[in-house]
Amino acid sequence: MKFIKSLLLSVSFVGLLMCGNKTIAQTRIGDTGVTFDNSKNDANYPFMKEWQKAGVKNGIPSRNSLVVKKEIKPTDSDGIQEAIDSLDTGGKTSVILLKEGEYNIDKPITIKSNVVLRGENQEAVKLNVTIRSNGSNDKKTFIFKESKNSGIEDLSMEYIPKKDVTIYDDKNVNRNKYCGDKCFGNNPEGLKDMYVTFVRIDSKSKNCWVDNCIFKNSGSDPIEIMGNNNTFRGNFVDACFNKGGGGNGYYDIRGDYNLIAYERVRRIRHFTIQLGAKYNVVINCDLEVDVNFHNDDDGFNLVEKNKIKSEQWRSWGAFASGGSSYGHRKPGENNIIFNNDVSGKNNSSQFGGSDKVFVFDQYSKPRVLRNSAPTGGTFYPAILNDSSLSSDDVEANIDSSKILAYPNPFTSEINLVNTEFGEQISIYSIDGKLLKSITVDNSGVNKINLINFKSGVYFLKSKIRTQKIIKN
């Protein structure tokens, strides 16, 4: 009976977000309509206003604001490329909708300006990448080539080797011991043809985006961002075949004014900011990988309000740089690190928290820049639309001891908090149907994988509370 009352209260709360049949969308960083509170600017950091320019100009267009001009069923690379090349956009950003099913991506695909590839459903639209490429001629699955106002949304990609290959990482090795070349090597099981990147935005592309996608088991780099003013948001990057030396297995940021928000990244070599990168913003991400100011960035990059963890099986702490002995140049000036939840190898937790501002302008690790927060409490004072509800708005106005799970909204996984050993946690649909139950196995954070759940509203119930959660 208690649960029924709680569920009714939650449904009533959802009703407040409805107007007729129209749902008031949640505004997130990177959306159209996000503005900034410049009263929070700190005179000690005159460059902080530049970070407001990061990402797609005017934000990622909402899903319902763009016209679907073409739909295609499962096909191969030629079929997708033909759909892109033949689409008459009329100079306006237009959508090609990929219907549910599996697609054989056997050749690189070029995204032209004003084209958005959108999956009908993130989990149900799966692109199986079978491109082969050696290390001297690495290929890109998708390349934004001199593209403007283009995007990829709501789909999944996985690299498929020509034979079964085991990827060694924290799924199958001791998490508390350095793994070495077994995990961080190239050409696993002798396969030398998997040097394939999932997405590259070239240096002449601008105002492009990748939103709410899954990138599983990339051949080499999952992401390469060479252009300016692009947004990567809400994507899940998980694992990589080639993550040895030579620049493999990177989430690679090299351009300027790019916005990286709500990303979940794990089991790759590095999350890198390097080679001329400037005025990029990394915010609200969940990174189980080192943030590496790898080689000769141009400084003035912001890393704020992220969860960053690099465990013992990896070689690096949560923050790292390239080494001078390898020909890497040191990080640039004013790379600001603030208000991150940091843990892992090499006493990484010392670089977390909101009581100090760190700067990464030297080899090896950040240093304390100031022993106080910026005057406005943030370097990225985004204002989320007052007519909508965001997870940040909710969390700012409730007792954190009552939170049952985060992040919320989520893409693939949620983390349980404030639970007890042996407690049962249940997930219900909005109409009260039980979908999943687990038992808490310890008193710390527990992860629940909900990658197969469809986008929508669910209710998470413990023995003393119920929380509404939203799957993007």
Buried (B, 14 or more C-beta within 10 A) or exposed (E): EEEEEBBEEBBEEBEEBEEEEEEEBBBBBBBEBBEBEEEBBBEEBEBBEBBBBBBBEEBBBEBEEBEEBBEBEBBBBEBBBEBBEEBEBEEEBBBBBBBEEEBBBEBBBBBBBBBBBBBBBBBBBBBBBBBBBEBEEBBBBBBBBBBBBBBBBBBBBBBBBEEEBEBBBBEEBEEEEBBEEBBBBBBBEEBEBBBBBBBBBBBEBBBBBBBBBBBBBBBBBBBBBBBBBBBBBBBBBBBBBBBBEEBBBBBBBBBBBBBBBBBBBBBBBBBBBBBBBBBBBBBBBBBBBBBBBBBBBBBBBBBBBBBBBBBBBBBBBBBBBBEEEEEBBBBBEBBBBBBBBBBBBBEBBBBBBBEBBBBBBEBBBBEEBBEEBBEBEBBBBBEBBEEBBBBBBBEEEEEEEEBBBBBBBBBBBBBBBBBEEEBEBBBBBBEEEEEBEBEBEEEEEBEBEBBEBEBEBBBBBBEEEBBBBBBB
